[in-house]
Amino acid sequence: MDFVSPEHLFEELPLTKEEAGILDEYICDYDFTVVGKQGPEWIFSFLGVVRAELGGEEMILEDYDLLNDIFIRILEWMLEGSDYLKCFEGLRVKFISIFGHQIIFCALCTTKLDDFM
């Protein structure tokens, strides 16, 4: 796998209408025109925008849960459900894997904490 387009990603991880609406609402500023220039790394910048939105204070809990769920699904797809890591070599693969799993753990912990509130 040399390149993963946004279209391919969302074919692999189909979104409900509600999830697509949440992405449109909160990630509308993401510049998808840079995808071709960034190569497979575009997913990292996209996830960075999603993560920044998740850290914002202007989101209702239901939206947070949906966006966090999408965030986790993309990370799980990257790390375990696809050949995405084959776009990289050597230590970079290990770093992406370790860092990605840590982020998933944190995102899952946040989801579980919300269940207690």
MOMOTA-V190445 format. One record per backbone hydrogen bond with DSSP energy under -0.5 kcal/mol. CO is the residue of the C=O (numbers start at 1). NH is the residue of the N-H. E is the energy in kcal/mol with one decimal. If there is no record, write none. Layout:
# MOMOTA-V190445
CO/NH/E ; CO/NH/E
This chain:
# MOMOTA-V190445
3/5/-0.5 ; 5/9/-2.5 ; 6/10/-2.4 ; 7/11/-1.1 ; 8/12/-2.2 ; 9/13/-2.0 ; 11/14/-0.5 ; 16/20/-2.7 ; 17/21/-2.2 ; 18/22/-1.9 ; 19/23/-2.4 ; 20/24/-2.5 ; 21/25/-2.4 ; 22/26/-2.7 ; 23/27/-2.7 ; 27/30/-1.8 ; 30/32/-1.1 ; 31/34/-1.5 ; 32/35/-1.1 ; 34/38/-2.3 ; 35/39/-1.3 ; 38/41/-1.2 ; 39/42/-1.9 ; 40/43/-1.1 ; 41/44/-1.2 ; 41/45/-1.3 ; 42/46/-2.6 ; 43/47/-2.8 ; 44/48/-2.0 ; 45/49/-1.8 ; 46/50/-2.3 ; 47/51/-3.0 ; 48/52/-2.1 ; 49/53/-2.2 ; 50/54/-2.3 ; 51/55/-1.4 ; 52/56/-0.5 ; 53/56/-1.1 ; 60/64/-2.4 ; 61/65/-2.7 ; 62/66/-2.0 ; 63/67/-2.8 ; 64/68/-3.0 ; 65/69/-2.1 ; 66/70/-2.1 ; 67/71/-2.4 ; 68/72/-2.5 ; 69/73/-2.4 ; 70/74/-2.4 ; 71/75/-2.1 ; 72/76/-2.9 ; 73/77/-2.3 ; 74/78/-2.6 ; 75/79/-2.5 ; 76/80/-2.8 ; 76/81/-1.3 ; 77/81/-0.5 ; 77/82/-0.5 ; 78/85/-0.6 ; 83/86/-2.0 ; 84/87/-2.2 ; 85/88/-1.7 ; 89/92/-1.2 ; 89/93/-0.6 ; 90/93/-1.0 ; 90/94/-1.1 ; 91/95/-2.9 ; 92/96/-2.7 ; 93/97/-2.4 ; 94/98/-2.8 ; 95/99/-2.9 ; 96/100/-2.6 ; 97/101/-2.3 ; 98/102/-1.9 ; 99/103/-2.2 ; 100/104/-2.4 ; 101/105/-2.3 ; 102/106/-2.3 ; 103/107/-2.7 ; 104/108/-2.9 ; 105/109/-2.4 ; 106/110/-2.2 ; 107/111/-1.9 ; 108/112/-2.5 ; 109/113/-2.6 ; 110/114/-1.9 ; 111/115/-0.9 ; 112/116/-0.6 ; 113/116/-1.3 ; 113/117/-0.6 ; 114/117/-0.7
